[in-house]
Amino acid sequence: MGFLDNIFRSKEKKEIDNPVGKSIICEPKTIYSPLKGTVVPLSQVSDPVFAEEVMGPGVGIEPEEGKLYAPVDGEIISVFPTGHAIGMKTEDGMEVLLHIGIDTVQMEGDGFQAFVKQGDHVKAGELLVEFDCAKIIEKGYKTTTMVLVPNAAILGTMSQPHIGAVEVLDPLFKFQ
């Protein structure tokens, strides 16, 4: 399934109850934090592929714990076999790429457990992946997790992202 096929439009706000115990109103074209941690500008991420926005704009998050939650309501369009990255697509056509760590593909799935598969429909706040932060660091990799929007060019202007401390499902940025 390609990143740009079957774009749907939805302008409804939806109130969500989720496993992290927060109720939020999911607004269209808005990305919520998939992790508890500290948000850093993408330009400060140590991997140039992400820092130069080759995979799309977004943010990096230094996680405080090894749990990655859905940052939006949507369909899982890809789960990398190693469990370190997940692609999602919302009803309004926004694509979201979640990439746990830098160069963690080299770990070949060791320390990652995905709880979703391609084709699953999830709500914001549902657990997608558990990962072992200590193991990632022990193997010499960084845990910085990227939240990217590969098809941002068709979504409008991205707001200034939230930078600093963040809880799961706090708003990160949106498109207008």
C-alpha positions as CSV (number, residue, x, y, z in Angstrom):
1,M,0.0,0.0,0.0
2,G,1.6,3.3,-1.1
3,F,1.8,6.4,1.0
4,L,-0.3,8.6,-1.2
5,D,-3.2,6.4,-2.3
6,N,-6.8,6.7,-1.4
7,I,-6.9,10.1,0.3
8,F,-10.0,10.6,2.3
9,R,-11.4,13.9,3.8
10,S,-13.0,14.2,7.2
11,K,-13.5,17.4,9.2
12,E,-15.2,15.8,12.2
13,K,-13.7,16.1,15.7
14,K,-14.0,12.9,17.6
15,E,-13.8,12.4,21.4
16,I,-11.6,9.4,22.2
17,D,-11.4,7.3,25.3
18,N,-8.1,5.3,25.3
19,P,-5.9,3.0,27.3
20,V,-3.6,5.8,28.5
21,G,-6.6,7.1,30.5
22,K,-6.9,10.5,28.7
23,S,-10.0,11.8,26.9
24,I,-9.1,14.0,24.0
25,I,-10.9,15.6,21.1
26,C,-9.1,14.4,18.0
27,E,-8.9,17.3,15.6
28,P,-8.3,16.8,11.9
29,K,-4.7,17.1,10.7
30,T,-3.4,17.2,14.3
31,I,-0.6,15.0,15.6
32,Y,-0.6,14.1,19.3
33,S,2.4,12.8,21.2
34,P,2.9,9.0,20.9
35,L,5.3,9.0,23.9
36,K,6.0,10.6,27.3
37,G,9.3,12.4,27.0
38,T,11.0,15.6,25.7
39,V,10.3,16.9,22.2
40,V,13.3,18.2,20.2
41,P,13.3,20.0,16.9
42,L,13.9,17.6,14.0
43,S,16.9,19.7,13.0
44,Q,18.6,18.7,16.2
45,V,18.3,14.9,15.6
46,S,21.7,13.3,14.9
47,D,20.6,11.4,11.8
48,P,20.7,13.7,8.7
49,V,18.0,11.8,6.9
50,F,15.6,12.9,9.6
51,A,17.2,16.3,10.5
52,E,17.0,17.4,6.8
53,E,13.3,16.3,6.6
54,V,14.0,13.8,3.8
55,M,11.2,11.6,5.2
56,G,8.9,14.6,5.9
57,P,8.7,17.3,8.6
58,G,7.9,16.5,12.3
59,V,9.7,16.2,15.6
60,G,12.0,14.0,17.6
61,I,11.1,12.8,21.1
62,E,13.5,11.6,23.7
63,P,11.3,8.9,25.4
64,E,11.1,8.5,29.2
65,E,9.6,5.0,28.7
66,G,9.5,2.3,26.1
67,K,5.9,2.5,25.0
68,L,4.8,4.0,21.7
69,Y,1.1,4.9,21.4
70,A,-1.0,5.8,18.3
71,P,-0.7,9.6,17.8
72,V,-3.8,9.8,15.7
73,D,-6.9,7.7,14.8
74,G,-6.1,5.8,11.7
75,E,-5.1,2.7,9.8
76,I,-1.8,0.9,10.2
77,I,-0.4,0.9,6.7
78,S,3.0,-0.6,7.5
79,V,4.8,-2.3,10.3
80,F,8.4,-2.8,9.7
81,P,9.4,-6.5,10.3
82,T,11.9,-5.2,13.0
83,G,9.1,-3.5,14.9
84,H,11.1,-0.2,15.0
85,A,8.9,1.8,12.6
86,I,5.2,2.1,11.9
87,G,3.3,3.9,9.1
88,M,-0.3,5.2,9.7
89,K,-2.9,7.0,7.6
90,T,-5.8,9.0,9.0
91,E,-9.3,9.3,7.4
92,D,-8.4,12.8,6.2
93,G,-5.4,11.5,4.3
94,M,-2.6,12.5,6.6
95,E,0.3,10.0,6.7
96,V,2.3,9.5,9.9
97,L,5.6,7.7,10.2
98,L,6.8,6.7,13.7
99,H,10.4,5.7,13.8
100,I,11.8,4.4,17.2
101,G,15.5,5.3,17.6
102,I,18.3,6.0,15.2
103,D,19.8,3.1,13.2
104,T,17.8,0.7,15.4
105,V,16.9,-1.3,12.2
106,Q,20.4,-2.8,12.9
107,M,18.9,-4.5,16.0
108,E,16.8,-6.7,13.7
109,G,13.8,-6.5,16.1
110,D,15.7,-7.4,19.3
111,G,14.0,-5.3,22.0
112,F,10.9,-4.4,20.0
113,Q,7.4,-5.9,20.3
114,A,4.7,-4.6,17.9
115,F,1.0,-5.0,19.0
116,V,-0.5,-4.1,15.6
117,K,-0.3,-5.3,12.1
118,Q,-0.9,-3.8,8.6
119,G,-4.6,-3.2,8.1
120,D,-5.5,-2.7,11.8
121,H,-7.5,0.4,12.6
122,V,-6.5,2.1,15.9
123,K,-7.6,5.0,18.0
124,A,-5.2,7.7,19.4
125,G,-3.7,6.4,22.6
126,E,-3.7,2.7,21.7
127,L,-0.4,0.9,22.4
128,L,1.4,0.2,19.1
129,V,4.9,-1.0,20.2
130,E,6.9,-1.7,23.4
131,F,10.6,-1.2,23.2
132,D,13.5,-1.7,25.5
133,C,15.2,1.7,26.0
134,A,18.1,0.2,28.0
135,K,18.8,-2.4,25.4
136,I,18.8,0.2,22.6
137,I,21.3,2.3,24.5
138,E,23.4,-0.7,25.5
139,K,23.7,-1.7,21.8
140,G,25.0,1.9,21.1
141,Y,21.9,3.4,19.5
142,K,19.9,6.5,20.4
143,T,16.3,6.2,21.5
144,T,15.2,9.4,19.9
145,T,11.8,8.6,18.3
146,M,10.7,10.5,15.1
147,V,7.1,11.6,14.5
148,L,7.0,12.5,10.8
149,V,4.4,13.4,8.1
150,P,5.7,12.2,4.7
151,N,2.9,13.7,2.7
152,A,3.0,17.1,4.5
153,A,3.2,19.0,1.1
154,I,-0.4,18.3,0.4
155,L,-1.7,19.1,3.9
156,G,-1.1,22.8,4.1
157,T,1.1,24.8,6.5
158,M,2.5,23.0,9.6
159,S,2.1,24.9,12.9
160,Q,5.2,25.5,15.1
161,P,5.6,22.2,17.0
162,H,5.5,21.9,20.7
163,I,9.1,21.7,22.1
164,G,10.0,20.5,25.6
165,A,8.3,18.1,28.1
166,V,5.3,16.2,26.7
167,E,2.9,13.5,28.0
168,V,1.2,10.9,25.8
169,L,-1.5,12.5,23.7
170,D,-0.4,16.1,24.3
171,P,-0.8,18.0,21.0
172,L,2.5,18.2,19.0
173,F,1.6,20.1,15.8
174,K,-1.1,20.4,13.2
175,F,-1.6,21.4,9.5
176,Q,-3.8,24.2,8.3
